[in-house]
C-alpha cells in the first residue's frame, strides 16, 4: 500500500521535482503552466493542481474518516468569533463556495478567508473557497457546539 502524504510533504517533493527538471522554468514547461504559477505554489500562495501533482507522480485523494469515540477534534485555540463565523460559512460537505455568492447572509472578507488559509483550515481553489480536512473537522465541532448553544 502506498504511503499517505500530508500537504506539508508536498513542498519538499516539489523542490525535488524542480531540481530534477533543472530549473523552475523547465519544470513549468514540462507541466504546461507558467513558471510564476510554480513559484506561487512553491511559496504556498496557490494550491497544487492536478497537473503539478501528476508531474510529481502524485494524485490527490479525499479521505473521510470516522471521528471515533472521542468525538470531533478540538477546535484550534486562538480562534476569534469572526474565525468561527468564517468556518461556519464554509460548506459542510467541503465543496467550494464563492465569497461573492448573494445569499443574504453574512460573508467573510478576503482577509478572514486568508487567515483561515494561514491556519490551514481553508484553501482557495479555482472555483472558490473550501475547508481543508482540519477545517471540516473544526467546522463540524463548531456546528455541534452551536446547535447545543455553547458556541462562545
HUMOHU-V321883 format. One record per residue. N is the residue number from 0. RES is the residue in three letters. SS is DSSP state (a for helix, b for strand, c for the rest). Layout:
n=<N N>
res=<RES RES>
ss=<SS SS>
//
This chain:
n=<0 1 2 3 4 5 6 7 8 9 10 11 12 13 14 15 16 17 18 19 20 21 22 23 24 25 26 27 28 29 30 31 32 33 34 35 36 37 38 39 40 41 42 43 44 45 46 47 48 49 50 51 52 53 54 55 56 57 58 59 60 61 62 63 64 65 66 67 68 69 70 71 72 73 74 75 76 77 78 79 80 81 82 83 84 85 86 87 88 89 90 91 92 93 94 95 96 97 98 99 100 101 102 103 104 105 106 107 108 109 110 111 112 113 114 115 116 117 118 119 120 121 122 123 124 125 126 127 128 129 130 131 132 133 134 135 136 137 138 139 140 141 142 143 144 145 146 147 148 149 150 151>
res=<UNK UNK UNK UNK UNK UNK UNK UNK UNK UNK UNK UNK UNK UNK UNK UNK UNK UNK UNK UNK UNK UNK UNK UNK UNK UNK UNK UNK UNK UNK UNK UNK UNK UNK UNK UNK UNK UNK UNK UNK UNK UNK UNK UNK UNK UNK UNK UNK UNK UNK UNK UNK UNK UNK UNK UNK UNK UNK UNK UNK UNK UNK UNK UNK UNK UNK UNK UNK UNK UNK UNK UNK UNK UNK UNK UNK UNK UNK UNK UNK UNK UNK UNK UNK UNK UNK UNK UNK UNK UNK UNK UNK UNK UNK UNK UNK UNK UNK UNK UNK UNK UNK UNK UNK UNK UNK UNK UNK UNK UNK UNK UNK UNK UNK UNK UNK UNK UNK UNK UNK UNK UNK UNK UNK UNK UNK UNK UNK UNK UNK UNK UNK UNK UNK UNK UNK UNK UNK UNK UNK UNK UNK UNK UNK UNK UNK UNK UNK UNK UNK UNK UNK>
ss=<c c c c c c c a a a a a a a a a a a a a a c c a a a a a a a a c c c a a a a a a a a c c c c c c c a a a a a a c c c c c c c c c c c c c c c c c c c c c c c c c a a a a a a a a a c c c c c c c b c c c c c c c c c c c c a a a a a a a a a c c c b b b b c c b b b b c a a a a a a a a a a a a a a a a c c c c>
//
